[in-house]
Amino acid sequence: MAAAAIALAVVGVYAERAWRQARARRALPVAIAVTVQQQSAQFSFSKVEENRTLFTVRASRATQYKDQSRALLEDVWITLYGHDGSRNDNIHTRECSYEPQTGLVRCQGEVAIDLQSARPAPGKSAGPSLQVKTSNLSFNRDTGEALTPAPVEFRFPQGQGRGVGITYHTGDAALRVEHDVAFDLAPSEKSGGLPVSVTGSSLEIRQSEHRVVLAGPAIVREGGRELSADRIALELDAGFHARRVVAEGHPRIRAAEGGGTIAVAADRFEGLLNPAGWIERIIAEGNVAAQRQTARGADHFTAARAEFAMLPGSNLAREMIATGGVTLESQQGADSRVLKTDAVRVTFSAGERAAGQPAGRTMDRQRIESAETLAPATIDSTTANDTTTLRAQRFAAHFDSAGHLDQLLGHANVEVRRQIGGAAPQVITSAEIAATFGARGQWETLEESGGVRFQQASRQVTAARATIVRATDTITLDGSPVLSDAMSRTTADHAAINQKSGELHATGGVVSTYFAAAPGDAVSFGAGAAHLSGDALSGSFTSGHVTYSGHARLWQGESVLDADQIELWRDDKKVQASGRVVAVFPQAASPFPPMRERSSGAASAPPAGPTLWKVVAPVLTYWGGQGKAHLEGGVTASSAQGSLESRTLDVFLDPAAPPQAAAANSAARAQAPSGRQLSRVLAQGNAVVRQGGRRGSAEQAEYTAADGKFVLSGGQPTLTDESSNTTTGHSLTFFVASDTILIDSREGSRTLTKHRIEK
């Protein structure tokens, strides 16, 4: 034990002595190598222009070698201030070589570069805004330029990146990453919770100009969205916040979201940002073209300029205004819509955040709420068999919760042009229009108001209001509608037309006019145009068969027909009246008045005018081509010439005689009606004739207007006068003008009897 203690004591003494000797050696000056000319503990030099320091190079130790025109600098700092002194950028490395003759500082090892402002914005820390790591950097004392071809890594508050090669210009404090630039931005609310990756061929940061330029091909990716351009420039405010970004040189935006793909191109994109980093406005200028492709179809958009106003704090679109040759085309299968105008405004919904998504992740849930044109516009809608073109001074559209077009309003100088199959085109004009649309994007109804005018070939319609229903292809007209074509004109309070079948329904004070046409008009009932009226009208433009019901009336020239219902077959020139039928037919004035009038001294007076026959029956059928009216169901016909009663009655109307045919009697010629005149009446079935005080009966009675005679035949013709004198025969003929009766016996002998009628 004692020996061990002694040994430890000896070791302790020797150890203390060795430690003291080593400490003394360290306190002595370091020995200078024979190749070293000079060493200094501190080293620095600066470049000054116009009393302003541009940069300073500092080292904690400098060693000058005898046989080399260089110095070794250790713990090197290069501080760069810029021409205006606004910068406080630093380059730091462990050691560099300095060549006084050339002014080059070469740093072979790892180099750190910190970029920061000498005057940070209020409320912002003075720390570096960009930190760069690289190697093999050289700095030129004369030019103030630092550069390296080595790979580069850099960090900034929002992310990090990399590249190859750096050039730094002291004068304008510009840093350039020369090649293969790529950096990533951390996810944030500004990016919708998604990371952002950026690539480019080079990156230039001009701090004195507050400008960052990414050279192309430059690509920015955020989730399923991508921006590419030949050049993307970012302008910064005094606090080095992004305030404006510009993409030029074939810029393109592509996105895959909402179940489809979107592509947007323009000559130039510009975005304006607020200091918080939110996009306030996006502007696309020059040959703007966008396309959206989904499973339902494709949408195409073109304009000279499009400007988007964004919702505050969300990077979501609030409104778009597009100008200059705006075209919007939507294609779904064989159906398409095309809007053309010079200016349009579109508003967007605020978007809906899906469960579990952070704020800002709503772009794929945004939808169009409304759109309006700011200039005259045209909308073309095309289906397999139908093309519709709408024009107006201004359109306003509303979209449903799914983003589908729901309603379209048109204002001022509205025109609708439709082409259905091979039919003649339809043109409808009005002051206003309201259209509704279905889920497939086709319009379902068109409501027009204010001076509505419809034109299709020779068919024209006017009304205060009109509604077109696509499913049934009907047009409903209100407000004193007027319907006309080459052959007719109809007015009513309300009307509806089926354009496929040509069916027509009208109600309320219906009045139609059928124009006279050679060689005969649609009715051929009398002279001039034919007029029909009723409480309601139904029929078909295609077949030409129409029915007037409720206080129906037809009048043409002096011919008049009243009934509960009147049907007209235009092409067949056929008329059928039913229900309380009352017809009036003109007969030209006779050149000789009845005998009673002559004996009373009225012979010298000219005829008062055409004789009018009034015929009453339950049913009347008239054939214009034959000039024949057939009445049945118990008929009564009366005039100044006499009256007839029978089960059925036929009235024959002949064209009026030309003026030269009545030349012998100018008075008769003056009073002859134009158009058709009653020439003959044939009563059958228990016929009864009354003339003056006479009453004749037979199975058949016939009146002939040309010679003013009644002929009774069939059954047992009987004639009874006022004195109850009775005459019978096989047939009895009574001449009204001459007051004579011709009796035809059964044996065939003829007896003429004159009988004076007593007053």
C-alpha atoms as one frame of an Amber mdcrd trajectory, in Angstrom:
protein
   0.000   0.000   0.000   2.813   2.402   0.897   4.583   1.661  -2.388   1.459
   2.400  -4.354   0.987   5.703  -2.637   4.546   6.754  -3.398   4.123   5.809
  -7.057   0.986   7.930  -7.412   2.711  10.923  -5.847   5.586  10.702  -8.326
   3.206  10.464 -11.287   1.324  13.529 -10.067   4.471  15.628  -9.859   5.548
  14.733 -13.400   2.028  15.346 -14.790   1.835  18.844 -13.308   5.251  19.728
 -14.739   4.242  18.544 -18.239   1.022  20.563 -18.180   2.870  23.754 -17.233
   5.379  23.316 -20.043   2.639  22.805 -22.633   0.823  25.904 -21.458   3.984
  27.933 -21.752   4.534  26.755 -25.330   1.023  27.822 -26.340   1.626  31.297
 -25.004   4.551  31.803 -27.394   3.916  33.340 -30.953   3.163  30.806 -33.698
   6.102  30.109 -35.837   5.853  31.635 -39.322   6.570  29.359 -42.253   9.433
  30.368 -44.460   7.015  30.894 -47.432   4.843  33.386 -45.557   5.610  37.030
 -46.160   3.172  38.540 -43.682   0.311  37.614 -41.344  -2.305  39.858 -39.792
  -5.025  39.165 -37.243  -7.545  41.464 -38.984  -8.009  42.185 -42.671 -10.567
  44.262 -44.618 -11.005  46.371 -47.698 -13.999  48.265 -49.143 -15.136  49.820
 -52.375 -16.462  53.361 -52.137 -18.164  55.409 -54.842 -19.318  58.974 -54.266
 -18.798  58.649 -50.513 -21.002  55.552 -50.428 -19.632  52.154 -49.506 -20.726
  49.502 -51.964 -19.204  46.506 -50.185 -16.678  45.496 -47.533 -14.526  42.351
 -47.431 -13.444  41.297 -43.913 -11.393  38.412 -42.560 -10.331  37.528 -39.029
  -6.887  36.427 -40.311  -4.926  37.137 -43.489  -1.726  35.430 -44.632   0.403
  36.850 -47.475   2.772  34.360 -49.190   6.250  35.332 -50.511   6.319  33.361
 -53.701   2.643  33.840 -54.624   0.658  36.941 -55.451  -2.127  35.879 -53.201
  -3.287  35.971 -49.617  -5.190  33.435 -47.596  -8.200  34.913 -45.826  -9.881
  33.071 -42.975 -13.360  33.525 -41.511 -14.313  35.714 -44.470 -17.341  38.058
 -44.568 -18.331  40.033 -47.648 -21.031  42.601 -46.842 -22.796  44.200 -49.814
 -24.749  47.450 -49.411 -25.902  48.259 -52.919 -25.701  51.617 -54.705 -28.365
  53.177 -52.496 -27.266  51.556 -49.246 -30.574  49.738 -48.872 -29.005  46.280
 -48.642 -27.210  44.427 -45.890 -26.413  41.212 -47.771 -23.628  38.965 -46.489
 -21.420  36.262 -48.026 -19.669  34.126 -45.379 -17.180  31.269 -45.664 -14.294
  29.749 -43.669 -11.471  30.647 -46.037 -10.778  32.281 -49.379  -7.760  33.190
 -51.430  -7.314  36.821 -52.368  -5.358  37.989 -55.402  -4.577  41.678 -54.914
  -3.388  42.171 -58.482  -6.608  40.873 -60.105  -8.925  41.715 -57.240 -10.379
  38.186 -57.193 -11.492  36.509 -53.990 -11.834  32.748 -54.500 -13.691  30.671
 -51.896 -13.388  26.924 -52.460 -15.325  25.592 -49.524 -18.922  25.941 -48.411
 -20.338  29.441 -48.766 -23.396  30.947 -47.087 -25.181  33.971 -48.544 -27.770
  35.907 -46.538 -29.894  38.499 -48.308 -31.570  41.052 -46.100 -32.621  44.658
 -46.204 -30.801  47.382 -44.332 -34.141  49.054 -43.750 -36.706  46.353 -42.883
 -40.369  47.226 -43.152 -42.124  48.346 -39.952 -43.096  45.369 -37.846 -40.798
  43.044 -39.772 -37.650  41.499 -38.250 -34.226  42.348 -39.650 -33.416  38.703
 -40.360 -32.469  37.451 -43.828 -35.233  37.143 -46.401 -33.196  34.575 -48.379
 -30.434  32.209 -47.260 -28.231  30.558 -49.880 -25.718  27.723 -49.521 -23.199
  26.946 -52.251 -19.466  26.450 -52.840 -16.586  27.441 -55.115 -17.608  31.083
 -55.157 -15.490  33.899 -56.558 -15.863  37.601 -55.850 -14.467  40.364 -58.070
 -13.254  43.401 -56.153 -13.457  45.699 -59.163 -16.913  44.747 -60.450 -18.445
  43.763 -57.128 -19.751  40.590 -58.767 -19.908  37.237 -56.985 -20.475  34.027
 -58.914 -20.231  30.266 -58.724 -21.019  27.424 -61.133 -21.661  25.054 -58.228
 -25.037  23.689 -57.118 -27.061  25.992 -54.898 -29.519  25.511 -52.074 -31.621
  28.356 -50.739 -34.196  28.946 -48.038 -36.752  31.665 -47.476 -39.597  32.075
 -44.967 -42.179  30.415 -47.232 -40.097  27.507 -48.508 -36.845  26.233 -49.949
 -35.251  25.471 -53.301 -32.199  24.577 -55.319 -30.418  25.384 -58.562 -27.058
  25.447 -60.288 -24.788  28.494 -60.384 -25.172  31.942 -58.856 -24.290  35.444
 -59.980 -24.598  38.387 -57.590 -24.279  42.010 -58.775 -23.411  44.434 -56.018
 -24.538  47.598 -57.782 -28.195  46.667 -58.184 -28.182  43.948 -55.490 -29.309
  41.397 -58.069 -28.961  37.681 -57.389 -29.300  35.245 -60.265 -29.585  31.453
 -60.042 -28.275  30.437 -63.444 -29.692  26.977 -64.179 -32.159  24.269 -63.173
 -34.137  26.283 -60.659 -36.636  24.446 -58.483 -38.212  25.470 -55.196 -41.179
  24.538 -53.056 -43.584  26.712 -51.089 -45.024  25.351 -47.875 -48.800  24.677
 -47.753 -50.855  27.612 -46.502 -54.334  29.038 -46.670 -53.140  31.193 -49.546
 -52.462  28.080 -51.600 -55.628  26.315 -50.534 -53.730  24.095 -48.108 -51.662
  22.614 -50.943 -47.883  22.726 -51.471 -46.633  24.774 -54.407 -43.689  23.677
 -56.548 -41.885  25.978 -58.988 -39.339  25.158 -61.695 -37.525  27.299 -64.238
 -34.364  27.624 -66.263 -33.100  30.555 -64.143 -34.156  32.827 -61.304 -33.215
  36.483 -60.900 -33.859  38.500 -57.739 -33.438  42.253 -58.274 -33.709  43.494
 -54.733 -33.199  47.166 -55.497 -36.039  46.971 -58.008 -38.138  44.759 -55.737
 -38.443  42.309 -58.585 -38.086  38.527 -59.033 -37.960  36.959 -62.512 -38.252
  33.229 -63.249 -37.150  32.413 -66.800 -38.784  29.660 -68.772 -39.777  27.203
 -69.329 -41.212  28.337 -65.976 -43.780  26.092 -64.314 -45.776  26.610 -61.102
 -47.749  23.646 -59.751 -50.334  23.657 -56.988 -52.203  20.419 -56.526 -53.917
  19.687 -59.816 -53.230  23.182 -61.202 -50.273  24.288 -63.286 -49.064  27.621
 -64.687 -46.407  27.574 -67.404 -44.802  30.461 -69.283 -41.585  31.588 -70.929
 -41.180  34.147 -68.162 -42.810  34.811 -64.798 -42.023  38.123 -63.067 -42.891
  38.991 -59.464 -42.957  42.562 -58.173 -42.478  43.186 -54.436 -43.568  46.070
 -52.242 -41.353  47.977 -49.787 -41.780  45.177 -47.282 -40.829  42.622 -49.946
 -44.345  41.227 -50.075 -45.517  40.047 -53.476 -47.820  42.656 -54.984 -47.864
  41.824 -58.695 -47.028  38.751 -60.771 -46.831  38.689 -64.575 -46.570  35.591
 -66.783 -45.546  36.227 -70.391 -44.482  34.206 -73.387 -47.118  31.604 -74.188
 -48.499  31.436 -70.648 -50.813  28.509 -69.969 -52.914  27.455 -67.000 -53.980
  23.844 -66.672 -56.065  22.274 -63.929 -57.712  18.973 -63.142 -60.554  19.471
 -60.698 -64.284  19.174 -60.349 -64.353  16.016 -62.452 -62.819  17.691 -65.510
 -59.790  19.436 -66.972 -59.309  23.155 -67.561 -56.823  24.860 -69.888 -56.402
  28.646 -70.184 -54.041  30.489 -72.530 -53.328  34.151 -73.260 -50.532  36.422
 -74.412 -50.088  37.625 -70.842 -51.333  36.851 -67.338 -51.150  39.383 -64.529
 -52.030  38.934 -60.860 -52.335  41.685 -58.253 -51.835  40.695 -54.602 -52.385
  42.437 -51.286 -49.645  42.517 -48.602 -51.148  39.477 -46.862 -50.482  37.407
 -49.986 -54.051  37.006 -51.229 -54.701  37.499 -54.921 -56.950  40.515 -55.440
 -57.181  40.556 -59.224 -56.128  38.404 -62.181 -55.901  39.818 -65.705 -55.495
  37.788 -68.888 -54.741  39.832 -71.990 -54.371  39.051 -75.672 -55.920  36.048
 -77.394 -57.459  34.708 -74.210 -58.669  31.130 -74.747 -60.013  28.689 -72.171
 -61.303  25.149 -72.436 -63.029  22.912 -69.910 -63.520  19.224 -70.617 -65.782
  16.987 -68.520 -67.646  13.741 -68.990 -70.726  15.791 -69.934 -69.020  17.747
 -72.697 -66.651  20.612 -73.448 -66.744  24.385 -72.898 -64.650  26.858 -74.896
 -64.076  30.548 -74.124 -62.223  33.215 -76.100 -61.786  36.967 -75.587 -59.266
  39.734 -76.076 -59.123  40.391 -72.324 -60.482  38.820 -69.148 -60.209  40.314
 -65.668 -61.035  38.420 -62.458 -61.825  40.124 -59.156 -61.120  37.763 -56.263
 -62.886  37.208 -52.958 -60.876  38.753 -50.089 -58.666  36.277 -48.270 -59.604
  33.203 -50.276 -57.938  33.265 -53.726 -61.373  32.455 -55.145 -62.922  34.301
 -58.091 -65.714  36.731 -57.277 -66.308  38.290 -60.697 -64.955  38.134 -64.235
 -65.274  40.808 -66.903 -64.275  39.738 -70.413 -64.045  42.141 -73.346 -63.184
  42.090 -77.028 -64.708  39.459 -79.282 -66.007  37.321 -76.432 -67.130  33.818
 -77.460 -68.376  31.130 -75.086 -69.204  27.724 -76.542 -70.649  24.750 -74.666
 -70.854  21.320 -76.309 -72.765  18.337 -74.904 -73.020  15.506 -77.389 -74.851
  16.773 -80.466 -76.149  19.807 -78.553 -74.249  23.070 -78.386 -74.605  26.682
 -77.235 -72.496  29.597 -78.458 -72.511  33.105 -76.947 -70.917  35.978 -78.870
 -70.596  39.527 -77.552 -68.027  42.280 -77.023 -68.244  42.308 -73.221 -69.590
  40.019 -70.498 -69.613  39.998 -66.684 -69.680  36.701 -64.747 -70.146  36.365
 -60.981 -69.117  33.302 -58.969 -70.362  31.751 -55.755 -68.252  32.032 -52.616
 -67.661  28.280 -52.706 -68.422  25.572 -50.187 -65.801  23.984 -47.978 -65.925
  20.213 -47.886 -65.829  18.485 -44.508 -62.279  18.248 -43.194 -60.838  20.680
 -45.746 -59.000  23.845 -44.647 -60.074  27.297 -45.729 -59.210  28.004 -49.348
 -59.679  24.429 -50.582 -62.940  25.332 -52.300 -62.023  26.227 -55.870 -63.375
  22.988 -57.265 -66.637  23.736 -55.456 -67.046  27.214 -56.890 -69.722  27.705
 -59.518 -71.036  30.443 -61.756 -73.942  32.271 -60.128 -74.851  34.747 -62.841
 -73.626  36.276 -66.072 -74.616  39.306 -68.095 -73.501  40.746 -71.381 -72.400
  44.364 -71.369 -72.870  44.762 -75.134 -75.234  43.423 -77.812 -74.989  39.644
 -77.912 -75.958  36.561 -79.919 -76.644  33.091 -78.500 -76.837  30.079 -80.834
 -78.388  26.873 -79.488 -78.179  23.781 -81.700 -79.628  20.293 -81.313 -79.953
  17.430 -83.773 -83.004  18.945 -85.518 -83.345  22.427 -84.078 -81.238  25.574
 -84.305 -82.216  28.607 -82.229 -80.454  31.986 -82.389 -81.162  34.664 -79.774
 -80.092  38.288 -80.124 -80.515  41.168 -77.693 -78.872  44.390 -76.582 -78.170
  42.712 -73.244 -78.535  39.241 -71.735 -78.552  38.268 -68.058 -78.206  34.608
 -67.048 -78.767  32.836 -63.725 -77.283  29.443 -62.799 -78.645  26.865 -60.350
 -76.873  25.346 -57.334 -75.185  22.777 -59.586 -73.775  25.494 -61.854 -76.160
  24.737 -64.724 -77.784  27.526 -66.715 -81.246  27.991 -65.220 -82.683  31.227
 -66.626 -81.732  33.700 -69.341 -83.174  37.201 -69.648 -82.816  39.323 -72.785
 -83.446  43.063 -72.913 -84.071  45.461 -75.803 -84.288  44.572 -79.502 -84.715
  40.871 -78.802 -84.753  38.519 -81.796 -85.260  34.747 -81.788 -84.535  32.852
 -84.998 -85.445  29.137 -85.122 -84.787  26.541 -87.794 -86.658  23.275 -87.206
 -85.618  20.565 -89.637 -86.290  21.559 -93.216 -89.127  23.948 -92.343 -88.959
  27.634 -93.139 -87.055  29.608 -90.479 -89.006  31.391 -87.756 -88.129  34.897
 -86.594 -89.594  36.364 -83.405 -88.810  39.891 -82.229 -89.777  41.580 -78.964
 -88.601  44.028 -76.330 -87.878  41.420 -73.624 -87.311  37.667 -73.359 -87.070
  35.191 -70.470 -85.802  31.678 -71.218 -85.617  28.676 -68.897 -83.190  25.778
 -69.362 -83.149  22.085 -68.492 -80.430  19.918 -66.970 -78.935  19.115 -70.399
 -78.477  22.785 -71.178 -81.279  23.060 -73.751 -83.795  25.843 -73.424 -87.231
  24.661 -72.291 -89.391  27.797 -72.491 -89.099  31.210 -74.128 -91.288  34.019
 -72.798 -91.284  37.205 -74.862 -93.031  40.470 -74.127 -93.358  43.930 -75.563
 -94.360  44.203 -79.206 -93.900  40.534 -80.060 -93.701  39.838 -83.807 -93.452
  36.342 -85.334 -92.538  35.643 -88.966 -92.322  32.298 -90.792 -92.514  32.419
 -94.571 -95.806  34.261 -95.237 -97.154  33.600 -91.723 -96.991  36.540 -89.320
 -98.037  36.920 -85.688 -98.090  39.955 -83.416 -98.973  40.055 -79.718 -98.113
  41.771 -76.461 -96.701  38.532 -75.019 -95.656  35.127 -76.359 -94.523  31.894
 -74.687 -92.791  29.066 -76.580 -92.614  25.609 -74.961 -89.930  23.423 -76.516
 -91.330  20.035 -75.370 -94.682  20.596 -77.078 -93.383  23.117 -79.636 -96.297
  25.433 -78.916 -96.497  29.220 -79.019 -98.975  30.850 -76.634 -99.945  34.431
 -77.480-101.597  36.984 -75.183-102.440  40.634 -75.453-104.466  41.144 -78.641
-102.613  38.640 -80.828-102.905  38.996 -84.601-102.200  35.981 -86.832-101.907
  36.405 -90.571-100.615  34.685 -93.679-101.028  35.142 -97.409-104.674  34.044
 -97.210-106.013  35.216 -93.844-105.724  37.439 -90.781-107.041  36.539 -87.314
-107.320  38.579 -84.116-108.204  37.335 -80.624-107.542  37.928 -76.931-105.507
  34.735 -76.586-104.061  32.218 -79.053-101.927  29.064 -79.008-100.145  27.474
 -81.993 -98.573  24.021 -82.155 -95.720  24.478 -84.596 -95.281  20.768 -85.257
 -98.892  19.964 -86.096 -99.975  23.441 -87.132-102.898  23.310 -84.680-104.341
  26.652 -83.654-106.525  27.589 -80.682-107.785  31.116 -80.051-110.276  32.580
 -77.590-111.854  35.915 -76.814-113.352  38.016 -79.577-111.946  35.963 -82.425
-112.200  37.648 -85.831-110.677  36.253 -89.029-110.454  37.770 -92.465-109.844
  35.541 -95.502-108.549  37.599 -98.393-110.115  37.282-101.831-107.905  35.418
-104.309-108.388  34.508-107.967-110.057  32.440-109.236-111.855  32.103-105.901
-111.142  32.763-102.256-111.091  30.300 -99.371-114.821  30.789 -98.738-116.248
  32.072-102.029-119.383  33.075-100.157-119.764  36.579-101.492-117.860  39.594
-102.746-114.467  40.677-101.420-112.814  39.363 -98.288-114.589  36.853 -96.073
-114.830  37.542 -92.353-115.438  34.999 -89.610-115.845  35.646 -85.908-116.608
  33.703 -82.765-115.864  33.343 -79.097-113.260  30.665 -79.847-111.303  29.240
 -82.755-109.661  25.851 -83.148-108.130  24.200 -86.163-104.969  23.646 -88.126
-102.825  25.851 -90.316-101.547  22.708 -92.001-104.876  21.174 -93.003-106.689
  24.479 -93.368-109.608  23.153 -91.284-110.747  25.615 -88.598-113.785  25.838
 -86.350-115.326  29.027 -84.960-117.584  28.416 -81.977-119.749  30.563 -79.745
-121.755  33.270 -81.558-120.013  32.364 -84.789-120.532  34.608 -87.790-119.331
  34.646 -91.406-119.850  37.589 -93.701-118.557  38.238 -97.178-119.952  41.014
 -99.284-123.698  40.996 -98.529-123.766  37.296 -97.642-123.990  36.671 -93.903
-123.988  33.455 -91.881-124.667  33.220 -88.128-124.546  29.995 -86.093-123.395
  28.475 -82.840-120.463  26.971 -84.745-118.931  27.467 -88.180-116.318  25.153
 -89.668-114.158  26.067 -92.629-112.144  23.736 -94.871-109.912  26.241 -96.619
-108.494  24.038 -99.375-111.880  22.444-100.112-113.640  25.820 -99.950-116.203
  24.214 -97.740-118.166  25.787 -94.880-120.376  24.005 -92.382-122.509  25.818
 -89.822-124.490  24.185 -87.045-126.751  25.329 -84.243-129.309  28.089 -84.844
-128.082  28.800 -88.333-129.190  32.067 -89.925-127.892  32.854 -93.408-128.460
  35.882 -95.618-127.844  35.639 -99.374-128.176  38.526-101.848-130.148  38.327
-105.059-129.668  40.962-107.695-132.540  43.447-107.936-135.225  42.363-110.391
-135.740  44.626-113.405-139.491  44.376-112.759-141.055  44.830-109.356-143.824
  42.524-108.240-147.303  43.195-109.707-148.598  44.519-106.386-145.934  47.205
-106.405-146.679  48.169-110.014-150.406  48.465-109.405-149.806  50.691-106.422
-148.020  53.204-108.599-144.524  52.386-107.467-143.451  51.119-110.890-141.742
  54.355-111.766-139.373  54.105-108.786-136.107  52.219-109.337-135.528  49.031
-107.396-134.397  49.726-103.846-131.435  47.345-104.096-130.646  43.641-104.142
-133.133  41.256-102.679-131.837  39.594 -99.529-132.825  36.058 -98.666-132.779
  35.074 -95.020-132.477  31.346 -94.413-132.887  29.721 -90.980-131.966  26.088
 -90.249-130.152  23.879 -87.707-127.349  22.944 -90.140-125.812  24.503 -93.260
-123.095  23.126 -95.539-121.639  25.296 -98.273-119.301  24.299-101.106-117.592
  27.366-102.504-116.412  25.598-105.635-120.018  24.745-106.553-121.604  27.848
-105.095-124.102  25.589-103.305-125.446  25.782 -99.759-127.325  22.819 -98.330
-129.516  23.349 -95.254-131.368  20.662 -93.367-133.306  19.878 -90.210-136.291
  22.131 -90.973-135.506  25.161 -93.080-137.166  28.536 -93.562-136.121  30.951
 -96.316-137.699  34.367 -96.809-137.265  37.508 -98.906-139.298  40.236-100.555
-140.039  37.713-103.321-141.645  35.298-100.887-140.776  32.572 -98.418-140.062
  28.862 -98.410-140.300  26.177 -95.738-139.083  22.580 -96.072-137.095  19.802
 -94.462-134.050  20.589 -96.606-133.153  23.494 -98.797-130.405  24.097-101.344
-129.303  27.600-102.245-127.307  28.084-105.433-125.056  31.105-105.736-123.668
  32.129-109.099-120.967  34.695-109.792-122.452  38.147-110.320-123.122  39.087
-113.927-120.519  41.390-115.483-121.578  45.014-115.912-122.227  44.678-119.644
-124.796  41.963-118.992-126.959  44.501-117.204-126.453  47.272-119.744-130.147
  47.316-120.660-131.015  48.636-117.245-128.534  51.069-115.714-130.392  51.156
-112.415-130.260  47.380-112.060-126.598  47.414-113.042-125.814  49.984-110.386
-127.510  47.920-107.691-126.117  44.506-108.699-123.891  43.105-105.947-120.442
  41.866-106.839-119.257  38.396-105.930-121.884  35.676-105.713-125.675  36.101
-105.996-128.528  33.805-105.232-129.691  32.312-108.520-131.845  29.405-107.412
-133.428  27.898-104.316-134.548  24.280-104.097-136.740  23.283-101.145-137.489
  19.596-100.617-139.657  17.713 -98.165-143.105  19.196 -97.375-142.210  22.400
 -99.102-144.399  25.455 -98.407-144.246  28.664-100.448-145.768  31.945 -99.320
-145.995  34.954-101.580-148.213  37.845-100.749-151.542  36.328 -99.757-150.876
  33.038-101.486-149.692  29.799 -99.949-148.388  26.961-102.033-147.419  23.481
-100.911-145.766  20.512-102.573-143.080  17.930-101.962-140.643  20.244-103.700
-140.500  23.954-104.407-137.984  25.718-106.575-137.328  29.425-106.898-135.473
  30.837-109.910-134.144  34.369-109.509-133.557  35.078-113.210-137.268  34.974
-114.101-138.654  35.494-110.614-140.744  32.315-110.460-141.653  29.591-107.977
-142.282  26.058-109.233-144.159  23.589-107.022-143.875  19.899-107.893-144.028
  16.488-106.315-146.772  15.179-104.111-149.910  17.242-104.764-148.916  20.794
-105.592-151.556  23.148-104.203-151.913  26.920-104.340-154.363  28.780-102.082
-155.109  32.516-102.356-156.435  35.018 -99.829-159.993  34.054-100.653-159.193
  30.413-100.003-159.465  29.626-103.695-157.412  26.524-104.358-155.582  25.464
-107.464-153.899  22.110-107.925-151.989  20.460-110.697-149.099  18.212-111.545
-146.902  21.291-111.097-147.653  24.916-110.388-145.485  27.798-111.550-145.998
  31.267-110.127-144.298  34.292-111.736-143.823  36.997-109.135-143.123  39.869
-111.528-146.105  39.245-113.830-148.417  37.878-111.138-149.278  34.861-113.287
-149.696  31.175-112.469-148.898  28.343-114.843-150.681  25.064-114.099-149.353
  21.817-115.584-152.008  19.041-115.550-151.305  15.344-115.210-152.344  14.721
-118.827-149.644  17.047-119.950-152.025  19.831-121.188-151.077  23.304-120.073
-153.576  25.879-118.825-152.718  29.519-118.198-154.810  31.308-115.604-154.574
  34.963-114.659-155.842  35.979-111.312-156.004  39.508-109.937-155.123  39.778
-106.283-157.644  41.922-104.446-156.444  44.480-102.001
